[in-house]
Amino acid sequence: MKNKIYNLAIIVCIALFSSCENAIDIKQVGRVTADVAFTNVSELENGLTGAYGFFDLTREVAMAVNYTDETAEGTENGGQGRTTGAIFNLNAASAAASTFWTNGYDRLNALNRLIEAADLIETNGAEEASKKNDILGQAYALRAYANFQLVSYFTTDYTDDNALAVIKVDFVPSIADKLLRSTNGELYALIEDDLNKASSLIEDESNPIFVSKDFVTALRARMAAYRQDYVTAESLASSLVTKYPLADRTAYRLMFQDSDNSEIIFKLQRDVNGIYDNQPGSGTVAASGWIGGVTLFGANTPYFEIGRSLFNLIDPDDVRYDVIVDPVSIVAPDYTNTTDYRVEDVLQVNKYPGKPGQVLLNDNKVFRSSEMYLIVVEAKIARNDLIGAAEDIKALRDIRFGSDQPLPSYGSQQEAYEALLNERRVEFAFEGHRWKDIKRLGERANQGVERDPVDAAEFGMTATLPATDYRFTLPIPLVEFNGNPDLRTQQNPGYN
């Protein structure tokens, strides 16, 4: 597997053998079932390659671009976002709801079939048995990640084990199954069990495009932070910070050109002529493709630009400014008093410039050590170690600026959380974190969506959305109710 790339034919194969049974479960001639789709370890490996292909961050980036304060309208905007994210129009019929739900269960379907099929495959010798275990370990880790992503978008409260999560599916269901939502506690238990299995089965792996034991640790650290289990989160995150030092300014630039992996724990590789080498759906969360295409049609054709409230947080001396802000941008010295704001202040996104052969096509960075670093900061704030948190924020900024920066001082936990949320806002701009960060940290920081008043007025955008708003949890989509009507009784608050 180490020398293979994502294979569209394999994904199509998985889709074929994962098709639903008909209503009376006729055993159709030629139907591809798990026992014939996977007959040996090599075919199981191909199935895992295909399962990797179901994972993508483009839609997560689009969710934050549309429904938070990362962007405003671009010069080439043709209406993208105006009736959805710009006014926070989110309901059970929205593309966001159906996209995250159906894609999450597509991933689980592929992985559950792979895991079940593995039981049917006999191995010949220790080497083949080890290879099979490694494949199975990666599948368990990816299933844990897929389930956590679903929980992240559809539960109302990450910290409440009794809150409803999503439908727990750790098997291959039949078309007759009408399942209801399980609790967070039940999903977290499944995720932990899968991660335990993954950790025991995965072989050591240093290539960040494959699931590794460090992937398992990073997912555990992120999940612990979301659950506010900060003792666990800090311990796990600290171990990865030690192993993956923060990138210096040169490496940081190269990281987003896919030429350096200094602080990358795991990423989804994207190849020219691969399955994600295409223009995504022009501002919608429903399509995938070039991750840079979430905001641009192509070079210098932005339909979304950097929101002014985000831009105002980024210091030009910070390397993150160089990575986020395209050099072709036009920056108005006094943007609040322009004659024509749309053409005098054009802030183009540069986070995903592309790679040789295709602009806007870049690897999707899933886990970076900077996230682990800021999880440690979050843990220190939670235990009221505000001095320690300030020192860590300064150390991160020292590296990003390439020079000694002032030591911040926080007078309260709320002030420290606000500083952390702003730091995450800059560090992970256009990486798909912002919506979930507001959901879990916004109330503690007294910060929700904060669009610049000029952007709001110029483009007809709703200026603010408090962190406590129900729209920081996605609704169960209508498409699910069509086949599972009893699930309507478990719809998330605000969408009934």
KEPA-144598 format. One line per field, with one value per residue (C-alpha): residue number from 1; x, y negated, z negated; residue in one letter. Coordinates in Angstrom, 2 decimals. Example, Ala and Ser with C-alpha at 12.3 -4.5 7.8 and 13.67 -1.06 7.14 Angstrom:
<recs>
n = (1:2)
X = (12.30:13.67)
Y = (4.50:1.06)
Z = (-7.80:-7.14)
res = (A:S)
</recs>
This chain:
<recs>
n = (1:2:3:4:5:6:7:8:9:10:11:12:13:14:15:16:17:18:19:20:21:22:23:24:25:26:27:28:29:30:31:32:33:34:35:36:37:38:39:40:41:42:43:44:45:46:47:48:49:50:51:52:53:54:55:56:57:58:59:60:61:62:63:64:65:66:67:68:69:70:71:72:73:74:75:76:77:78:79:80:81:82:83:84:85:86:87:88:89:90:91:92:93:94:95:96:97:98:99:100:101:102:103:104:105:106:107:108:109:110:111:112:113:114:115:116:117:118:119:120:121:122:123:124:125:126:127:128:129:130:131:132:133:134:135:136:137:138:139:140:141:142:143:144:145:146:147:148:149:150:151:152:153:154:155:156:157:158:159:160:161:162:163:164:165:166:167:168:169:170:171:172:173:174:175:176:177:178:179:180:181:182:183:184:185:186:187:188:189:190:191:192:193:194:195:196:197:198:199:200:201:202:203:204:205:206:207:208:209:210:211:212:213:214:215:216:217:218:219:220:221:222:223:224:225:226:227:228:229:230:231:232:233:234:235:236:237:238:239:240:241:242:243:244:245:246:247:248:249:250:251:252:253:254:255:256:257:258:259:260:261:262:263:264:265:266:267:268:269:270:271:272:273:274:275:276:277:278:279:280:281:282:283:284:285:286:287:288:289:290:291:292:293:294:295:296:297:298:299:300:301:302:303:304:305:306:307:308:309:310:311:312:313:314:315:316:317:318:319:320:321:322:323:324:325:326:327:328:329:330:331:332:333:334:335:336:337:338:339:340:341:342:343:344:345:346:347:348:349:350:351:352:353:354:355:356:357:358:359:360:361:362:363:364:365:366:367:368:369:370:371:372:373:374:375:376:377:378:379:380:381:382:383:384:385:386:387:388:389:390:391:392:393:394:395:396:397:398:399:400:401:402:403:404:405:406:407:408:409:410:411:412:413:414:415:416:417:418:419:420:421:422:423:424:425:426:427:428:429:430:431:432:433:434:435:436:437:438:439:440:441:442:443:444:445:446:447:448:449:450:451:452:453:454:455:456:457:458:459:460:461:462:463:464:465:466:467:468:469:470:471:472:473:474:475:476:477:478:479:480:481:482:483:484:485:486:487:488:489:490:491:492:493:494:495:496)
X = (0.00:2.89:3.52:-0.12:-2.30:-6.05:-7.72:-11.06:-11.78:-11.52:-13.93:-16.40:-16.02:-16.81:-19.86:-21.04:-20.78:-22.20:-25.47:-28.64:-30.59:-34.05:-37.10:-37.47:-33.72:-33.49:-30.05:-29.42:-27.16:-23.79:-24.23:-20.82:-20.70:-17.85:-16.82:-16.16:-15.00:-12.19:-10.62:-7.05:-4.90:-3.97:-7.62:-8.20:-5.38:-7.01:-10.25:-8.46:-6.97:-10.48:-11.74:-9.08:-10.61:-13.85:-12.10:-11.83:-11.68:-12.96:-16.51:-15.34:-13.41:-16.51:-18.63:-16.40:-16.08:-19.85:-21.16:-18.57:-16.56:-13.70:-14.91:-16.88:-17.99:-15.27:-14.97:-16.15:-19.06:-22.12:-24.43:-22.48:-23.51:-25.95:-29.03:-27.25:-24.17:-24.32:-27.60:-27.06:-29.89:-29.51:-32.26:-32.96:-33.14:-29.77:-26.89:-24.71:-26.98:-27.29:-23.65:-22.06:-24.59:-24.47:-20.72:-20.13:-22.18:-20.63:-17.28:-18.63:-20.27:-17.00:-15.04:-17.60:-17.63:-13.85:-13.68:-16.31:-14.61:-11.28:-12.71:-13.17:-9.59:-7.01:-3.34:-0.28:2.65:3.63:4.40:0.99:-0.72:1.12:0.08:-3.54:-3.40:-1.96:-4.73:-7.36:-5.78:-5.91:-9.55:-10.44:-8.64:-10.42:-13.77:-13.07:-12.24:-15.38:-17.57:-15.95:-16.51:-20.21:-20.46:-18.66:-21.34:-24.53:-24.34:-25.51:-22.92:-19.55:-19.18:-22.51:-22.34:-26.12:-26.70:-27.80:-25.05:-25.67:-26.75:-24.20:-23.33:-20.44:-21.81:-23.24:-26.96:-29.70:-32.18:-34.83:-32.95:-34.53:-32.04:-32.27:-29.59:-27.27:-25.80:-22.42:-21.29:-22.12:-20.31:-17.29:-17.07:-17.10:-14.46:-12.22:-12.62:-11.71:-8.68:-7.52:-7.75:-6.02:-3.16:-2.54:-2.67:-1.03:2.61:4.97:4.47:6.45:4.68:1.99:-0.36:-1.10:-2.79:-0.23:-0.08:0.48:-2.78:-4.47:-2.86:-3.80:-7.43:-7.57:-6.09:-8.59:-11.52:-10.38:-10.16:-13.66:-14.93:-13.00:-11.02:-7.97:-5.74:-5.90:-5.81:-2.71:-0.78:-1.47:-0.96:2.30:3.73:3.10:4.47:7.72:7.80:6.66:8.26:6.57:7.72:10.00:8.93:10.47:9.05:5.65:5.42:6.56:4.09:1.17:2.85:3.10:6.90:7.49:5.92:7.69:4.69:2.20:0.97:-1.53:-2.75:-4.89:-2.73:-4.07:-2.56:-2.76:-5.22:-6.43:-10.05:-10.07:-8.47:-11.54:-13.28:-15.60:-19.11:-18.38:-18.96:-21.27:-20.51:-21.98:-19.04:-15.39:-12.30:-9.47:-9.41:-8.35:-11.39:-13.62:-12.89:-11.59:-12.57:-8.90:-5.95:-7.15:-10.87:-12.22:-15.88:-15.03:-12.34:-10.81:-13.29:-12.11:-12.55:-10.14:-7.73:-7.49:-6.13:-3.17:0.04:1.93:5.15:3.59:4.44:0.79:0.00:2.15:0.41:-3.16:-3.09:-2.32:0.32:-2.11:-4.45:-5.35:-5.40:-7.18:-5.29:-8.62:-11.15:-13.97:-13.87:-13.42:-15.33:-15.84:-15.04:-15.50:-12.60:-10.44:-10.13:-9.65:-8.27:-7.63:-7.01:-3.59:-3.74:-3.91:-1.88:-1.75:1.09:2.99:0.48:-2.65:-3.43:-5.65:-4.98:-3.24:-3.05:-5.63:-3.90:-5.88:-3.60:-0.73:1.43:0.26:-3.18:-1.62:0.34:-2.83:-4.63:-1.94:-2.66:-6.38:-5.70:-3.63:-6.38:-8.91:-6.90:-6.36:-2.65:-2.91:0.79:1.70:-0.86:0.52:4.07:3.01:1.12:4.20:6.43:4.16:4.15:7.93:8.25:5.59:7.07:10.69:11.46:10.84:7.22:5.64:4.42:0.63:-1.12:-4.58:-6.68:-9.23:-9.97:-12.45:-9.76:-7.38:-9.98:-10.64:-6.93:-6.78:-9.80:-8.25:-4.94:-6.72:-8.64:-5.39:-3.46:-6.21:-7.80:-9.41:-8.64:-12.19:-11.89:-13.63:-17.28:-16.51:-14.12:-16.88:-19.27:-17.01:-14.97:-17.07:-19.22:-16.17:-14.48:-17.66:-17.16:-19.39:-19.29:-18.02:-18.16:-16.81:-19.62:-18.38:-18.56:-21.99:-23.36:-21.72:-22.67:-25.95:-24.46:-25.80:-23.06:-23.06:-24.17:-23.74:-21.89:-25.01:-27.11:-28.69:-27.14:-23.80:-25.28:-26.37:-29.91:-30.60:-31.28:-34.60:-33.04:-32.64:-36.23:-37.46:-36.22:-36.29:-39.31:-39.11:-35.86:-37.88:-38.61:-34.85:-34.30:-31.92:-33.39:-34.26:-35.07:-38.43)
Y = (0.00:-2.33:-2.91:-3.27:-6.32:-6.63:-4.54:-5.57:-2.09:-0.72:-3.34:-2.47:1.18:0.41:-1.57:1.38:3.98:1.62:1.03:1.55:4.78:4.54:4.67:8.46:9.16:11.14:12.71:11.33:13.17:11.45:9.37:8.45:9.28:8.91:12.55:12.27:8.64:9.41:12.85:12.13:9.57:7.79:7.14:6.02:3.54:2.22:1.80:-0.26:-2.45:-3.04:-3.82:-6.53:-8.11:-8.79:-11.22:-14.88:-18.25:-20.41:-20.39:-21.25:-24.21:-25.25:-25.01:-27.45:-29.70:-29.91:-29.91:-31.80:-35.01:-33.76:-35.38:-38.07:-38.25:-38.24:-40.21:-37.22:-36.30:-35.34:-34.81:-32.11:-31.99:-34.90:-32.87:-30.42:-31.23:-35.00:-35.09:-31.88:-30.11:-26.55:-23.94:-20.25:-20.77:-22.54:-21.03:-21.24:-18.88:-16.24:-16.51:-15.84:-13.15:-11.15:-11.49:-10.37:-7.24:-6.56:-6.41:-4.13:-1.87:-1.34:-0.74:1.56:3.76:3.86:4.76:7.48:8.92:9.14:11.91:14.06:13.76:16.32:15.39:17.38:16.75:14.10:11.39:11.59:11.75:8.59:6.85:7.80:6.50:3.19:2.79:3.60:1.19:-1.64:-0.82:-0.98:-4.32:-5.76:-4.51:-6.26:-9.47:-9.20:-8.75:-11.65:-13.90:-13.00:-13.65:-16.99:-18.29:-16.72:-16.67:-19.68:-19.32:-17.59:-17.38:-15.70:-11.93:-11.76:-14.17:-12.63:-12.04:-10.17:-6.67:-4.16:-1.86:0.52:3.20:3.48:2.70:4.01:1.79:2.92:1.43:-1.75:-2.92:-5.82:-8.09:-6.90:-9.08:-10.77:-8.32:-5.36:-6.89:-7.89:-4.33:-2.94:-5.44:-4.60:-0.88:-1.37:-3.46:-0.82:1.80:-0.47:-1.19:2.51:3.44:0.58:0.92:-2.01:-4.54:-7.70:-8.76:-11.31:-10.29:-7.02:-6.45:-5.85:-5.43:-9.19:-9.70:-7.72:-9.90:-13.12:-12.06:-11.12:-14.51:-16.41:-14.40:-14.87:-18.64:-18.73:-16.76:-19.10:-16.18:-18.38:-16.08:-13.53:-16.14:-17.90:-14.67:-13.32:-16.64:-17.30:-13.98:-14.95:-18.49:-16.92:-14.59:-17.13:-20.55:-23.61:-24.52:-27.51:-30.30:-28.76:-25.32:-26.81:-28.41:-25.21:-23.13:-24.79:-24.25:-20.53:-20.70:-20.18:-17.96:-19.39:-19.61:-17.42:-14.40:-13.31:-14.70:-13.53:-13.42:-15.05:-14.22:-15.86:-13.78:-12.12:-11.77:-15.21:-17.06:-19.06:-22.34:-21.94:-23.31:-27.03:-27.92:-25.09:-22.56:-19.80:-19.24:-18.33:-18.84:-21.37:-22.59:-26.04:-26.04:-26.65:-30.37:-30.75:-29.62:-29.75:-32.10:-35.62:-34.82:-34.90:-34.43:-34.56:-36.81:-37.00:-38.56:-41.89:-40.85:-37.94:-40.00:-42.62:-39.96:-39.02:-41.00:-41.51:-40.48:-37.09:-34.29:-33.32:-36.59:-35.45:-32.07:-33.35:-36.60:-36.40:-38.94:-40.12:-41.41:-45.09:-46.38:-49.68:-51.78:-53.00:-50.42:-51.99:-55.10:-53.76:-55.09:-51.60:-48.99:-46.05:-47.07:-49.08:-46.31:-42.90:-40.32:-37.11:-33.80:-32.21:-29.26:-26.70:-27.97:-24.52:-22.31:-21.95:-21.12:-22.35:-25.55:-25.28:-21.52:-20.86:-18.15:-18.37:-18.90:-16.93:-16.96:-19.41:-19.85:-23.47:-22.10:-19.94:-22.96:-25.03:-22.14:-22.38:-26.12:-25.38:-22.89:-25.45:-28.06:-25.51:-24.99:-28.77:-28.69:-31.96:-32.73:-29.36:-29.85:-33.32:-31.98:-29.27:-31.72:-33.93:-30.98:-30.12:-33.72:-33.97:-31.15:-32.51:-36.05:-34.90:-37.34:-37.90:-38.93:-40.62:-38.37:-38.72:-39.16:-37.77:-39.16:-36.35:-32.97:-34.60:-36.94:-34.02:-31.95:-34.91:-35.16:-31.41:-31.52:-34.39:-32.52:-29.44:-31.66:-32.82:-29.56:-27.40:-29.90:-28.06:-24.65:-23.90:-24.51:-27.84:-26.70:-23.97:-26.22:-28.78:-26.00:-24.64:-27.68:-30.67:-30.92:-30.74:-33.43:-35.55:-35.38:-34.14:-34.87:-38.45:-39.75:-43.21:-45.83:-47.05:-43.55:-43.03:-46.29:-46.06:-42.45:-42.08:-39.66:-39.04:-40.56:-38.31:-34.93:-34.12:-30.94:-29.69:-29.75:-26.42:-26.64:-25.57:-22.09:-20.70:-19.35:-15.75:-16.07:-15.53:-12.90:-10.67:-11.15:-9.96:-6.45:-6.59:-8.69:-7.78:-9.74:-12.97:-12.69:-13.06:-16.19:-18.72:-21.73:-24.75:-22.74:-21.24)
Z = (0.00:-0.71:2.99:4.09:4.61:4.25:6.88:8.32:9.57:6.04:4.74:7.47:6.52:2.90:3.96:6.00:3.29:0.66:2.55:0.58:0.68:2.18:-0.02:-0.02:-0.16:3.07:3.52:6.97:9.39:9.68:6.55:5.11:1.39:-1.08:-0.88:2.86:2.96:0.50:0.81:-0.24:-2.03:1.19:2.00:-1.58:-1.12:2.04:0.12:-2.52:0.22:1.47:-2.03:-2.39:0.69:-1.16:-3.52:-2.57:-4.35:-1.51:-2.84:-6.37:-5.01:-3.07:-6.22:-8.09:-5.03:-4.64:-8.18:-10.23:-9.96:-7.81:-4.58:-2.82:0.81:3.43:6.64:8.68:6.44:8.43:5.49:3.65:0.01:0.15:-0.77:-3.10:-5.16:-4.71:-6.65:-8.66:-6.85:-8.12:-8.34:-7.81:-4.05:-3.88:-1.94:-5.04:-6.98:-4.26:-3.20:-6.57:-7.43:-4.21:-3.73:-7.29:-6.80:-3.40:-5.19:-7.89:-5.34:-3.48:-6.68:-8.30:-5.21:-5.20:-8.89:-8.56:-5.49:-7.31:-9.51:-6.41:-5.18:-6.22:-6.16:-5.19:-7.49:-10.01:-7.45:-5.82:-9.21:-10.28:-7.08:-7.61:-11.19:-10.03:-7.44:-10.06:-12.55:-10.04:-9.30:-13.01:-13.36:-10.33:-11.66:-14.95:-13.09:-10.94:-14.01:-15.83:-12.83:-12.87:-16.60:-16.13:-13.80:-15.15:-18.95:-20.94:-23.70:-23.42:-27.19:-28.02:-27.64:-27.86:-24.96:-21.67:-19.15:-15.89:-14.87:-16.11:-13.21:-13.85:-11.54:-8.04:-8.41:-6.19:-4.39:-6.89:-9.89:-11.24:-13.83:-16.25:-17.62:-20.36:-23.10:-23.10:-25.75:-23.53:-20.55:-22.62:-23.97:-20.42:-19.33:-22.28:-21.61:-17.96:-18.89:-21.37:-18.63:-16.16:-18.53:-19.09:-15.40:-13.49:-12.57:-13.08:-10.28:-9.52:-6.33:-7.31:-4.47:-6.29:-9.63:-12.37:-16.13:-16.29:-14.37:-17.15:-19.81:-17.99:-17.62:-21.29:-22.25:-20.10:-21.42:-25.03:-24.50:-23.01:-26.02:-28.38:-29.79:-30.01:-32.04:-29.24:-26.48:-27.81:-28.37:-24.89:-23.11:-24.94:-23.78:-20.16:-20.56:-21.71:-18.72:-16.10:-16.78:-15.35:-11.85:-11.42:-9.09:-5.98:-6.68:-7.51:-4.06:-2.38:-4.38:-2.63:0.72:-0.14:-0.12:-3.84:-6.50:-9.56:-11.87:-10.03:-11.96:-9.31:-6.01:-3.11:0.00:3.13:6.52:9.93:11.99:8.79:7.72:6.04:8.95:9.93:9.19:6.18:6.23:6.18:2.56:1.54:-1.19:0.96:3.31:3.00:5.13:4.97:1.38:2.61:4.84:1.85:2.24:5.80:9.29:10.25:9.93:9.06:9.38:5.81:5.04:1.34:-0.13:-3.59:-6.00:-7.33:-10.97:-10.37:-8.28:-11.03:-13.43:-11.20:-11.59:-8.29:-10.10:-10.96:-8.51:-8.66:-6.86:-3.95:-3.88:-4.27:-2.25:1.46:2.63:5.33:2.63:2.54:-1.03:-1.64:-4.22:-5.61:-4.51:-6.52:-4.32:-0.80:2.17:3.62:0.97:3.34:5.58:3.19:0.59:2.23:-0.21:1.69:-0.08:0.49:-1.93:0.89:3.86:5.43:6.57:9.84:12.52:10.75:8.89:5.78:5.37:2.05:-0.56:-3.35:-6.71:-9.31:-12.38:-12.91:-15.98:-16.28:-17.16:-19.85:-21.09:-21.42:-23.14:-25.83:-26.09:-26.39:-29.19:-31.09:-30.83:-32.08:-35.26:-35.55:-34.74:-32.86:-33.07:-31.58:-28.82:-28.03:-27.88:-25.43:-23.22:-23.17:-22.24:-19.29:-18.12:-18.48:-15.95:-13.59:-13.68:-13.72:-16.52:-20.21:-20.83:-23.86:-26.65:-26.82:-30.15:-30.84:-33.65:-33.62:-32.11:-29.74:-28.46:-28.01:-26.17:-23.87:-23.10:-22.46:-20.16:-18.21:-17.95:-16.64:-14.25:-12.66:-12.90:-11.40:-9.02:-6.10:-7.60:-8.74:-12.50:-13.06:-13.23:-15.78:-17.71:-18.27:-19.23:-21.96:-23.08:-22.09:-25.20:-27.47:-25.37:-25.06:-21.30:-18.50:-14.80:-14.48:-10.93:-10.28:-10.15:-6.78:-5.30:-6.82:-5.43:-2.02:-1.30:-3.20:-5.71:-9.19:-11.33:-14.40:-15.67:-19.38:-20.30:-22.09:-18.91:-17.97:-14.50:-15.93:-15.81:-12.46:-12.05:-11.17:-7.41:-5.72:-3.48:-6.54:-7.64:-4.26:-5.01:-8.79:-9.85:-13.56:-13.73:-13.47:-17.19:-17.82:-15.72:-17.27:-19.10:-16.97:-13.86:-14.82)
res = (M:K:N:K:I:Y:N:L:A:I:I:V:C:I:A:L:F:S:S:C:E:N:A:I:D:I:K:Q:V:G:R:V:T:A:D:V:A:F:T:N:V:S:E:L:E:N:G:L:T:G:A:Y:G:F:F:D:L:T:R:E:V:A:M:A:V:N:Y:T:D:E:T:A:E:G:T:E:N:G:G:Q:G:R:T:T:G:A:I:F:N:L:N:A:A:S:A:A:A:S:T:F:W:T:N:G:Y:D:R:L:N:A:L:N:R:L:I:E:A:A:D:L:I:E:T:N:G:A:E:E:A:S:K:K:N:D:I:L:G:Q:A:Y:A:L:R:A:Y:A:N:F:Q:L:V:S:Y:F:T:T:D:Y:T:D:D:N:A:L:A:V:I:K:V:D:F:V:P:S:I:A:D:K:L:L:R:S:T:N:G:E:L:Y:A:L:I:E:D:D:L:N:K:A:S:S:L:I:E:D:E:S:N:P:I:F:V:S:K:D:F:V:T:A:L:R:A:R:M:A:A:Y:R:Q:D:Y:V:T:A:E:S:L:A:S:S:L:V:T:K:Y:P:L:A:D:R:T:A:Y:R:L:M:F:Q:D:S:D:N:S:E:I:I:F:K:L:Q:R:D:V:N:G:I:Y:D:N:Q:P:G:S:G:T:V:A:A:S:G:W:I:G:G:V:T:L:F:G:A:N:T:P:Y:F:E:I:G:R:S:L:F:N:L:I:D:P:D:D:V:R:Y:D:V:I:V:D:P:V:S:I:V:A:P:D:Y:T:N:T:T:D:Y:R:V:E:D:V:L:Q:V:N:K:Y:P:G:K:P:G:Q:V:L:L:N:D:N:K:V:F:R:S:S:E:M:Y:L:I:V:V:E:A:K:I:A:R:N:D:L:I:G:A:A:E:D:I:K:A:L:R:D:I:R:F:G:S:D:Q:P:L:P:S:Y:G:S:Q:Q:E:A:Y:E:A:L:L:N:E:R:R:V:E:F:A:F:E:G:H:R:W:K:D:I:K:R:L:G:E:R:A:N:Q:G:V:E:R:D:P:V:D:A:A:E:F:G:M:T:A:T:L:P:A:T:D:Y:R:F:T:L:P:I:P:L:V:E:F:N:G:N:P:D:L:R:T:Q:Q:N:P:G:Y:N)
</recs>
